[in-house]
C-alpha cells in the first residue's frame, strides 16, 4: 500500500477526531451526575458541538488554505490534546461546554482536510479505497474508542478519561508531523469556490445525502446507550457493547467497501450501504426495549455508517477534483448539521419518553437519503 505512513497518520487523526466529537455520548451518566445536569444536557454537548463544527469546517478551511497540510494536521491535533486536558480540570457544565466548543472550532478542519490531503497523495485509481482506509479511523473511534471511554468513565472517572484522550491526541499529532510529506499544499480556495458549488445541482444533491444520512445515524447513536439502560434493563456494559458492535460493523463495512467500490463503482456501493443502514434502523426501531434485537439493529446499521461516509467523500472528490477542499469541507459541515438535527430531534423524543419513535425517526432520515441518492444517480453523478 503506497504512502502507508501518511495513511496511518491520517487514520489516527480521524480516530482522535471521532473521539473528540463523540466522547460525551460515552460518558452520559457520569457527566450528568458529576455536573448536576440531565442526560439530555450532556447529549446536547454533541448537538451544540455539531453546530460549531458545521460553521467551522468551511470557514477554517478557507482561512487556512495556504497553510501546509503537515503543519495544519498536526497543529489541529495538538489543539485537541490541549482542549481535553483543559476539560479535565474544570468543574461546571458551562466550563465543559466552553472548552469543548472552543476546541471543536479547530477540530472542524481535520476530517475534510484529511480527505483532501489523501486525495493529493493517492493516485486517482486508488483514491476511493485510500479515502475509505483513512475513514477507518472513525470506525475505530466507535469500535474501540467509545467502549473504552464508557468503561474508563465508569471505573476511573470522567476527568481521567479526558486526560487519556488528550494523551492519545498528542501522540497522533506527533505521528502526523513525522509522516505527512513536507510542502504539501491544497488547491487555493476563494469565496468563488463555494459559489460554484452552490450553483451545481449535482453537488448540492450529494451534500443532501450526507445531511439525511448523518441525521439518521445520530438519531440512534447518541442515545442508544441510554436506551439500553432505561428501556432494555442493561447496565453501563450494555452501552459499551452497543458501541463496540457499531464500530466493529463499521470496520467490516468499510473494509468491504474498499473492495466493492473497485468492482461496482462509488455510486452503486453508496446506494447499497444506504439501504443497509435503513434496514438496521428499522430493526432497532422494532426491537427497542429488547437488548438482543437492538444489538442486531446496531450491528446492521454499523455496516453502513463509515462506508457510506467514505463513498460520499469519494463522490465529491471525483465530481469536482479542483474543488475538493471546498466540497469536502462543506460535506463535513453538512455532516455536522445532520448530527445536530438527528441528535437534537432524538433528544426531544427521549425527553418525552417516545423511545421507540427514535428508531423510526432514523428510518425516515435514511429513506430521505436514499431518495436524494436516486436523484443524483439519474444525473449520472457517480
Secondary structure by P-SEA (a helix, b strand, c coil): ccaaaaaaaaaaaaaaaaaaaccccccaaaaaaaacccaaaaaaaaaaaaaaaaaaaaaaaaaaccccaaaaaaaaaaaaaaaaaaaaccccaaaaaaaaaaaaaaacccaaaaaaaaaacccccaaaaaaaaaaaaaaaaaacaaaaaaaaaacccaaaaaaaaaaaaaaaaaaaaaccccccccccccaaaaaaaaacaaaaaaaaaaaaaaaaaaaccccaaaaaaacccccaaaaaaaaaaaaaaaaaaaaaaaaaaacccaaaaaaaaaaaaaaaaaaaaaacccaaaaaaaaaaaaacaaaaaaaaaaaaaaacccaaaaaaaaaaaaaaaaaaaaaaaaaaaaaaccccaaaaaaaaaaaaaaaaaaaaaaaccc
